[in-house]
Amino acid sequence: MTRSAAGTGERGATVWLTGLPSAGKSTLARALAGRLRAQGRRVEVLDGDEIRAFLSQGLGFTRQDRHTNVTRIGFVAQKLASHGVLVLAPVIAPYAFSRAAVREGHAAGGTTFLEVHVATPVGLCRERDVKGLYARQAAGEISGLTGVDDPYEAPVEPEFRVRTQSRSVAESADELHAFLAERGLA
């Protein structure tokens, strides 16, 4: 159960958008955030790439470094959510145990945590290749690409699954907005 932030009347929560690189997590989070802000909702987007550049600068991509990055983002998300902010966290978070640790931290703080799987097939992610990671991996320039030569443990039972294939960003955002409205968060 999530407590309302004192004086705001808004329930905070963390909506963790997990998925492969180029699945559309950040694009979806930004589209949804814009809509929620237009409705007067306090929203923060904790983009995994942005956080890695600042809060987790210096971490690599080992299993432990990835876990540390995810739990740091989870800590910040829980603190914001406990103060009535709806946090959208588009973060790959490739390992189930890392996402479980974030969920446990939210539960300990009495804050809602909703796992949303942005389920985009790897072939479509490869076509989108927003950051050129798939091309660089194919060329042998990088290794350890999540979902290709490093594991991605897709959520088995997320609170919500968004399938982006053959759907516009607006359609996916509509679907996620409706889910949050059902939960009293939008």
C-alpha positions, 0 to 999 in steps of 0.5 A, a space after each residue: 500500500 502506498 501512502 499519500 505524500 503529505 499535503 499533495 494527496 497524490 499517491 506515489 509509485 514507481 513504474 519500472 519499464 524494463 526491456 531490451 535496448 531500443 525496445 522503446 522504454 524511454 520513448 514510451 516513458 517520455 510520452 506518458 510523462 508528458 500526458 500525465 504532466 498535462 493532467 497536473 500529475 507530478 512525474 519524474 522520469 529516471 532514464 537508465 542512460 542518464 542515471 548511468 552517466 551521473 549517479 552511476 558514472 564509473 560503473 561498467 557492465 559486469 553483472 555486479 555493476 549492472 545490479 549496483 546501477 539498478 539498485 541505485 536507481 531503485 533507491 532514488 525512485 523509491 524516495 521520490 515515490 514516497 513523496 507522492 511522485 509518480 516515477 517512470 523508470 525506463 531501465 533495462 535492468 536485465 536481471 530478475 534478481 536486481 528488479 526483485 531487490 528494487 521491488 523489495 526496497 519499495 515494499 520495505 518503504 510501503 511504496 508501490 512498485 509496478 513492473 512493466 515489460 516493454 516486450 519488443 522482439 529483438 529483431 525489431 530492436 535491432 531494426 530500431 537500433 536507436 544508439 547503434 548498439 546492435 550494429 556495433 555488436 555485429 561489427 565486433 566493436 562491443 560485446 555484452 549487449 543485453 539480449 544478444 550476447 549477455 542475458 536479459 531475463 524477461 519478467 515472467 509475471 509483470 504487473 503489465 506487459 506492453 507489446 510495441 510491435 506494430 503499434 505507435 508510441 501513442 497507442 502504447 502510451 494510451 494502453 499504459 495510461 489506462 493501466 495506471 488509471 485503473 490503479 488510481 495513479 493517472 
